[in-house]
Amino acid sequence: MTSPSAPSALRADEARTRLHEFTVIDVRTPAEYVSGHLPGAVNIPLDHIRRALPEIRHAAERGDVLLVCASGARSENACKLLAEQGIGTASLVGGTGAWAAEGHDLRTPAACDTRAGWSMERQVRFTAGSLVLLGLLLCLLVHPALLLVSAGIAGGLVFSALTNTCGMAALLGKLPHNRPRAADLDAAHAPLRGR
């Protein structure tokens, strides 16, 4: 388990020098994970962390655990969730974005192993933009009050920025193409158990 004196957040350069010491868990969606992940990272999406608690606890008993996402927000949430269960972990500050910006290597699976997909950020931008355009179109063609669809999306984006959360990403993460396959989860759990 991460020692009490161990940092709960590591910058990319710090994490890189100690990467061999960590069990790295990427909490992004499978589509985001295959777009590029830290070397040796296993993919357990944030909404599957609770189901993987025994395996994560076992990994933490063997050594330090580093949680990673795209920006650091989801991995911070995962750290808090695991801390509530008595499992100490660290989060990568700035996520894979900061890792790549520092020039560190991101791994991608072989072409035959990937599931085509967009990053969650791209999915959110596409969905929000589509809903805003739909609201504007409905306002022009059906009724002016339907402009509220666009206003609602704008308000949601502002709220998302202020709270560093994203309800739309949480909803999109539940779509079938963003869900991990059972075989992928089993494969991710095995290294956490030490096999």
Backbone bond lengths (Angstrom), bond angles and torsions (degrees), N, CA, C in turn:
res aa  C-N    CA-C-N  psi(-1)  N-CA   C-N-CA  omega(-1)  CA-C   N-CA-C  phi
1 M - - - 1.465 - - 1.518 108.17 -
2 T 1.297 115.89 146.88 1.459 120.28 178.37 1.527 108.60 -58.28
3 S 1.318 115.39 128.93 1.457 119.47 -176.34 1.522 110.60 -69.17
4 P 1.351 117.57 155.34 1.458 120.70 -179.06 1.522 112.95 -57.68
5 S 1.341 117.35 -28.91 1.460 119.91 -179.24 1.526 112.33 -85.09
6 A 1.335 117.45 -10.41 1.464 120.80 -179.62 1.527 109.19 -70.20
7 P 1.342 116.64 143.83 1.466 118.92 179.79 1.521 111.20 -67.95
8 S 1.329 115.93 146.93 1.458 119.52 178.11 1.517 110.99 -88.07
9 A 1.325 117.17 -7.98 1.454 122.35 176.98 1.528 108.31 -142.50
10 L 1.324 114.99 136.16 1.455 120.01 179.37 1.518 109.62 -124.53
11 R 1.324 115.10 140.94 1.460 119.87 174.13 1.528 108.07 -79.02
12 A 1.322 116.46 163.26 1.462 121.66 -174.53 1.527 112.68 -56.14
13 D 1.329 118.21 -46.16 1.468 120.19 -178.96 1.526 111.97 -64.36
14 E 1.350 116.49 -39.92 1.463 120.26 177.93 1.524 110.25 -63.28
15 A 1.332 115.88 -45.42 1.462 120.63 -178.84 1.526 110.69 -64.34
16 R 1.318 116.83 -38.93 1.467 120.10 -177.92 1.520 111.20 -62.17
17 T 1.332 117.11 -42.15 1.468 119.40 -178.33 1.527 112.06 -69.41
18 R 1.322 116.32 -22.52 1.472 120.32 -178.70 1.523 112.70 -111.33
19 L 1.327 118.19 9.86 1.459 121.06 -173.00 1.525 112.38 -54.25
20 H 1.331 117.46 -37.66 1.465 121.53 -179.57 1.536 112.63 -64.66
21 E 1.327 117.58 -18.03 1.467 121.75 -179.37 1.528 112.42 -86.24
22 F 1.321 117.43 -15.06 1.464 121.72 -170.83 1.516 113.48 -102.24
23 T 1.321 114.21 149.70 1.452 121.48 157.52 1.516 103.20 -91.52
24 V 1.329 117.08 119.76 1.454 121.73 -175.52 1.527 109.28 -102.48
25 I 1.333 114.80 125.07 1.466 121.23 179.05 1.517 108.23 -118.22
26 D 1.318 115.83 121.21 1.465 123.24 178.25 1.519 107.39 -94.25
27 V 1.331 117.70 118.89 1.468 121.83 -174.16 1.530 113.08 -96.67
28 R 1.326 117.41 12.72 1.463 120.48 178.34 1.527 110.38 -79.85
29 T 1.319 115.29 174.63 1.468 120.46 177.06 1.527 108.98 -69.42
30 P 1.334 117.36 159.79 1.468 119.73 178.41 1.527 113.05 -56.63
31 A 1.331 118.04 -38.95 1.461 120.77 179.65 1.522 110.96 -62.82
32 E 1.332 116.84 -39.40 1.462 120.16 177.78 1.527 110.55 -69.15
33 Y 1.312 116.24 -41.36 1.465 121.95 -178.41 1.523 111.13 -59.04
34 V 1.345 117.63 -46.26 1.461 119.34 -177.82 1.522 112.35 -70.84
35 S 1.340 117.50 -15.43 1.466 119.55 178.31 1.526 111.51 -75.26
36 G 1.318 117.93 -12.40 1.459 122.62 177.80 1.513 111.12 148.05
37 H 1.333 116.86 123.62 1.466 121.47 -178.05 1.528 109.85 -138.18
38 L 1.323 116.27 164.41 1.456 121.63 178.06 1.529 109.52 -62.67
39 P 1.329 116.90 146.62 1.469 119.35 177.60 1.527 111.03 -56.17
40 G 1.314 115.66 131.59 1.459 121.55 177.32 1.512 115.63 80.84
41 A 1.321 117.95 -0.71 1.473 120.41 -178.14 1.517 110.99 -71.18
42 V 1.334 115.04 142.69 1.460 121.09 171.63 1.525 107.85 -105.48
43 N 1.315 116.46 149.69 1.461 121.21 -175.00 1.521 110.91 -101.56
44 I 1.337 115.18 111.81 1.466 121.85 171.11 1.522 105.58 -130.06
45 P 1.344 116.99 99.39 1.463 120.23 -178.02 1.529 111.62 -55.12
46 L 1.327 115.55 149.93 1.461 122.22 -175.84 1.519 112.65 -49.98
47 D 1.323 117.45 -41.89 1.461 118.83 -177.80 1.528 113.46 -75.53
48 H 1.327 118.18 0.52 1.467 122.12 175.20 1.532 112.52 -110.92
49 I 1.320 116.54 2.13 1.469 120.48 -176.97 1.534 111.33 -59.19
50 R 1.327 117.38 -44.76 1.477 119.81 -178.08 1.523 111.69 -58.92
51 R 1.336 117.28 -38.44 1.466 120.75 -179.89 1.522 111.76 -69.17
52 A 1.328 116.16 -24.41 1.463 120.21 -178.31 1.529 112.38 -96.69
53 L 1.327 117.80 10.06 1.476 120.72 -176.56 1.528 113.45 -52.64
54 P 1.336 120.64 -46.41 1.473 118.31 -179.29 1.533 112.68 -59.88
55 E 1.337 116.27 -41.46 1.459 120.03 -179.19 1.538 111.08 -69.48
56 I 1.322 116.37 -40.52 1.463 119.78 178.99 1.528 110.11 -66.46
57 R 1.311 117.09 -41.06 1.473 120.92 177.20 1.537 109.76 -59.50
58 H 1.333 115.65 -43.22 1.468 120.09 179.60 1.534 110.25 -62.42
59 A 1.334 117.16 -44.13 1.468 121.13 178.92 1.528 110.45 -62.90
60 A 1.338 117.45 -40.68 1.471 121.69 -179.59 1.525 111.43 -67.48
61 E 1.316 117.58 -28.91 1.464 120.69 177.33 1.527 111.03 -71.23
62 R 1.328 116.93 -26.92 1.468 122.17 179.76 1.524 112.62 -85.31
63 G 1.352 117.51 -23.90 1.461 119.84 -177.44 1.524 110.62 174.30
64 D 1.323 115.19 -173.00 1.461 120.85 -177.08 1.531 111.47 -73.33
65 V 1.323 114.82 147.43 1.461 122.46 179.78 1.522 108.30 -118.87
66 L 1.327 115.54 130.57 1.460 122.45 177.69 1.517 108.52 -113.86
67 L 1.331 116.31 125.75 1.460 121.84 178.53 1.519 109.12 -101.55
68 V 1.338 115.67 140.20 1.451 121.71 -173.83 1.523 109.76 -135.88
69 C 1.333 115.86 142.99 1.471 121.86 169.99 1.522 106.79 -141.84
70 A 1.308 117.89 -162.28 1.466 120.77 -177.86 1.523 112.72 -72.93
71 S 1.348 117.09 -42.73 1.469 120.46 -174.10 1.526 114.01 -121.68
72 G 1.305 117.54 -13.35 1.460 121.99 -177.13 1.517 113.26 107.55
73 A 1.340 118.55 -15.92 1.469 121.00 -177.19 1.533 111.63 -69.88
74 R 1.329 117.42 -48.70 1.473 119.42 -179.20 1.520 111.54 -68.17
75 S 1.339 117.25 -36.29 1.464 118.37 179.09 1.533 110.83 -68.90
76 E 1.331 117.95 -33.21 1.471 120.27 173.78 1.529 110.28 -63.11
77 N 1.334 116.84 -42.82 1.464 120.14 177.57 1.522 110.88 -62.13
78 A 1.328 116.70 -40.47 1.462 120.29 178.39 1.522 110.86 -64.96
79 C 1.346 117.16 -39.23 1.472 120.84 177.41 1.533 110.61 -59.60
80 K 1.339 115.91 -43.80 1.467 120.15 179.22 1.521 111.05 -63.61
81 L 1.319 116.27 -44.02 1.464 120.53 179.45 1.528 110.58 -60.95
82 L 1.329 116.10 -44.37 1.466 119.72 -179.34 1.529 111.57 -70.20
83 A 1.340 117.76 -34.80 1.467 120.93 176.93 1.526 110.42 -61.84
84 E 1.336 116.54 -37.09 1.475 120.25 176.90 1.524 111.36 -62.35
85 Q 1.308 116.70 -23.72 1.469 122.16 178.85 1.528 111.76 -96.73
86 G 1.339 116.40 7.43 1.455 121.19 178.75 1.518 114.15 79.74
87 I 1.316 117.15 19.86 1.461 121.31 -179.74 1.522 108.45 -110.72
88 G 1.320 116.37 114.94 1.457 121.25 179.48 1.517 111.12 -83.32
89 T 1.313 116.63 132.54 1.462 122.50 179.47 1.521 108.85 -142.24
90 A 1.309 115.60 170.56 1.466 121.87 174.66 1.519 108.19 -122.53
91 S 1.323 116.15 155.32 1.462 122.78 178.92 1.519 109.03 -115.83
92 L 1.334 116.69 144.13 1.453 121.42 176.57 1.525 108.67 -82.80
93 V 1.330 117.11 114.19 1.462 122.74 -179.39 1.529 108.92 -62.81
94 G 1.321 115.87 125.13 1.461 120.06 179.17 1.514 114.45 81.76
95 G 1.324 117.58 -5.06 1.458 122.52 174.96 1.518 114.83 59.65
96 T 1.333 114.51 -155.84 1.460 119.70 -178.55 1.519 111.35 -65.93
97 G 1.330 117.18 -24.35 1.464 120.10 176.16 1.516 111.17 -62.13
98 A 1.330 116.93 -47.06 1.464 121.23 178.56 1.524 110.78 -68.44
99 W 1.320 116.71 -38.75 1.464 122.11 178.46 1.535 110.10 -57.46
100 A 1.337 116.16 -50.06 1.466 121.13 -179.26 1.532 111.03 -67.93
101 A 1.339 116.94 -37.77 1.461 120.75 -179.71 1.528 111.37 -63.20
102 E 1.330 116.85 -29.46 1.472 121.50 177.39 1.531 111.47 -79.66
103 G 1.337 116.35 -2.42 1.460 120.80 178.64 1.513 114.56 86.41
104 H 1.332 117.28 13.71 1.460 120.62 179.91 1.528 110.11 -83.66
105 D 1.297 114.74 152.13 1.458 123.43 -174.66 1.524 112.89 -71.29
106 L 1.326 115.82 133.17 1.460 122.33 169.67 1.519 107.21 -110.08
107 R 1.313 116.49 136.71 1.463 121.23 -179.57 1.519 109.71 -96.65
108 T 1.311 114.93 145.94 1.468 121.15 173.53 1.511 107.59 -128.01
109 P 1.339 116.91 144.55 1.467 119.06 178.91 1.526 110.53 -66.31
110 A 1.322 115.16 163.01 1.457 120.55 175.36 1.521 108.70 -58.39
111 A 1.322 116.85 151.54 1.467 121.78 -175.53 1.520 112.51 -52.47
112 C 1.322 117.80 -36.70 1.465 119.63 -177.99 1.530 112.23 -73.56
113 D 1.336 117.61 -15.41 1.463 121.17 -178.46 1.521 114.03 -94.87
114 T 1.319 117.79 -5.59 1.461 119.42 -172.95 1.513 111.90 -91.49
115 R 1.313 114.28 150.35 1.460 122.54 169.77 1.520 104.86 -105.15
116 A 1.319 115.16 121.82 1.459 118.03 -179.72 1.519 109.14 -59.03
117 G 1.302 116.32 136.81 1.454 118.74 179.13 1.504 111.97 -175.61
118 W 1.302 113.85 164.37 1.458 121.58 177.94 1.512 109.07 -100.31
119 S 1.330 115.33 154.36 1.461 119.52 173.94 1.526 108.67 -64.57
120 M 1.315 116.59 159.26 1.464 120.15 -179.34 1.527 110.40 -62.70
121 E 1.322 116.87 -38.47 1.466 119.80 178.89 1.528 110.47 -59.80
122 R 1.333 116.16 -43.78 1.465 119.88 179.42 1.524 111.07 -65.58
123 Q 1.329 117.41 -39.59 1.467 121.23 177.40 1.533 111.04 -61.85
124 V 1.333 116.38 -42.46 1.466 120.62 179.69 1.524 109.93 -65.14
125 R 1.330 117.60 -45.47 1.465 120.25 179.16 1.527 111.10 -60.02
126 F 1.336 116.78 -43.83 1.462 120.68 179.98 1.530 111.22 -64.01
127 T 1.322 116.38 -46.58 1.470 120.54 -178.16 1.520 110.94 -65.79
128 A 1.338 117.58 -46.47 1.462 120.31 -179.83 1.527 110.36 -62.40
129 G 1.316 117.25 -45.82 1.458 120.23 178.62 1.517 112.83 -61.44
130 S 1.337 116.31 -41.51 1.470 120.70 178.53 1.520 111.37 -63.67
131 L 1.328 116.80 -41.53 1.466 119.94 -179.81 1.526 111.89 -68.61
132 V 1.329 117.03 -36.85 1.469 120.09 176.71 1.528 109.64 -64.26
133 L 1.332 116.83 -46.95 1.465 119.96 178.41 1.525 111.78 -62.24
134 L 1.328 116.68 -40.39 1.464 120.68 178.04 1.526 110.24 -62.30
135 G 1.326 117.07 -43.75 1.462 120.96 177.89 1.511 112.20 -59.93
136 L 1.330 116.09 -43.14 1.468 120.14 178.67 1.527 111.13 -65.67
137 L 1.318 116.76 -42.27 1.460 121.18 179.20 1.525 111.11 -64.05
138 L 1.337 116.40 -45.02 1.469 120.32 178.97 1.525 110.93 -64.26
139 C 1.325 116.12 -35.90 1.468 120.73 177.62 1.523 110.57 -61.05
140 L 1.324 116.81 -42.14 1.464 121.48 -178.83 1.525 112.80 -74.84
141 L 1.335 116.36 -38.27 1.459 120.07 -172.40 1.527 115.21 -95.09
142 V 1.332 116.40 -27.45 1.465 118.94 -173.14 1.531 111.84 -113.32
143 H 1.331 116.09 -64.92 1.466 119.62 -176.20 1.521 109.12 -158.67
144 P 1.331 118.24 137.09 1.470 121.35 -179.15 1.530 113.93 -57.95
145 A 1.320 117.61 -27.04 1.466 119.92 -178.99 1.528 111.95 -65.62
146 L 1.330 117.13 -20.01 1.462 120.02 -179.97 1.527 112.47 -72.87
147 L 1.321 116.71 -3.00 1.456 120.83 171.52 1.533 110.04 -63.39
148 L 1.329 115.91 -19.60 1.467 120.63 178.08 1.526 112.08 -61.88
149 V 1.343 117.70 -25.01 1.467 119.99 175.99 1.532 108.93 -60.30
150 S 1.327 116.16 -48.97 1.470 120.61 179.72 1.522 110.94 -64.86
151 A 1.335 116.91 -40.93 1.466 120.49 178.80 1.525 110.95 -63.55
152 G 1.324 116.77 -38.68 1.469 120.65 178.46 1.521 111.97 -63.41
153 I 1.317 116.70 -42.27 1.466 120.24 178.18 1.527 110.03 -65.31
154 A 1.329 117.51 -43.35 1.469 120.59 178.08 1.522 110.62 -59.77
155 G 1.321 117.14 -44.98 1.464 120.98 177.62 1.516 111.71 -61.42
156 G 1.329 116.52 -40.80 1.463 120.68 178.09 1.518 112.15 -62.91
157 L 1.321 117.28 -39.23 1.462 120.79 178.47 1.527 111.68 -66.52
158 V 1.331 116.87 -39.68 1.473 120.35 176.98 1.527 109.66 -64.51
159 F 1.330 117.15 -46.10 1.464 121.44 178.39 1.534 110.33 -59.48
160 S 1.325 115.96 -41.85 1.462 121.38 179.17 1.529 110.81 -59.36
161 A 1.314 116.60 -44.11 1.468 120.59 179.89 1.524 111.49 -67.21
162 L 1.325 117.40 -41.55 1.465 120.92 -177.82 1.524 112.68 -68.04
163 T 1.332 116.76 -35.73 1.462 120.68 -176.07 1.523 113.64 -99.04
164 N 1.344 116.75 -4.95 1.462 121.96 -176.78 1.528 111.30 55.71
165 T 1.324 115.71 37.43 1.462 123.02 174.68 1.518 107.04 -128.15
166 C 1.305 116.48 168.09 1.460 118.36 177.99 1.524 109.29 -148.64
167 G 1.324 114.91 99.93 1.454 120.63 178.02 1.519 112.03 -62.48
168 M 1.327 116.75 -36.19 1.464 119.76 179.96 1.529 110.17 -65.13
169 A 1.325 117.26 -40.44 1.469 120.65 177.74 1.524 110.21 -64.24
170 A 1.338 116.72 -38.66 1.467 119.85 177.96 1.523 110.60 -62.44
171 L 1.326 116.70 -42.09 1.469 120.05 177.96 1.520 111.78 -67.93
172 L 1.323 116.90 -45.13 1.465 120.38 179.61 1.526 111.38 -63.57
173 G 1.321 116.54 -32.08 1.457 120.87 178.93 1.516 113.21 -64.25
174 K 1.318 117.48 -17.54 1.460 121.70 179.56 1.529 112.96 -88.47
175 L 1.333 117.16 -7.56 1.463 120.23 178.43 1.530 109.77 -68.66
176 P 1.334 117.41 148.96 1.475 120.64 -175.56 1.527 114.98 -53.69
177 H 1.323 118.38 -38.41 1.466 119.15 -177.87 1.530 112.47 -72.12
178 N 1.320 117.71 -13.18 1.465 121.48 177.56 1.523 112.21 -100.88
179 R 1.305 118.10 -0.36 1.464 122.11 -177.76 1.521 109.81 -91.48
180 P 1.304 117.85 139.81 1.465 119.04 176.25 1.528 110.66 -72.67
181 R 1.318 115.39 146.95 1.466 119.88 174.31 1.525 108.11 -77.18
182 A 1.324 116.29 151.36 1.468 120.87 -179.24 1.529 110.91 -55.89
183 A 1.323 117.06 -41.14 1.463 120.44 179.89 1.526 111.18 -63.79
184 D 1.343 117.05 -36.38 1.459 120.57 178.60 1.527 110.92 -66.55
185 L 1.350 116.35 -40.59 1.470 119.74 177.99 1.520 111.13 -65.64
186 D 1.324 116.95 -42.50 1.465 120.18 178.15 1.527 110.44 -60.79
187 A 1.335 116.00 -41.87 1.466 120.14 179.07 1.532 110.76 -64.89
188 A 1.331 117.78 -35.50 1.467 121.17 179.23 1.520 111.64 -72.32
189 H 1.322 117.13 -33.26 1.468 120.19 -178.12 1.528 111.99 -72.46
190 A 1.318 117.88 -31.98 1.468 121.70 -175.42 1.536 113.00 -56.73
191 P 1.346 120.18 -48.85 1.477 118.11 179.95 1.528 112.68 -65.87
192 L 1.324 117.02 -26.23 1.465 119.66 179.03 1.528 110.65 -69.71
193 R 1.335 115.54 -29.89 1.455 119.92 178.29 1.520 111.53 -79.60
194 G 1.342 116.30 -10.25 1.458 119.88 -179.61 1.516 112.94 92.24
195 R 1.323 116.74 19.92 1.466 120.55 178.82 1.493 110.57 -106.61
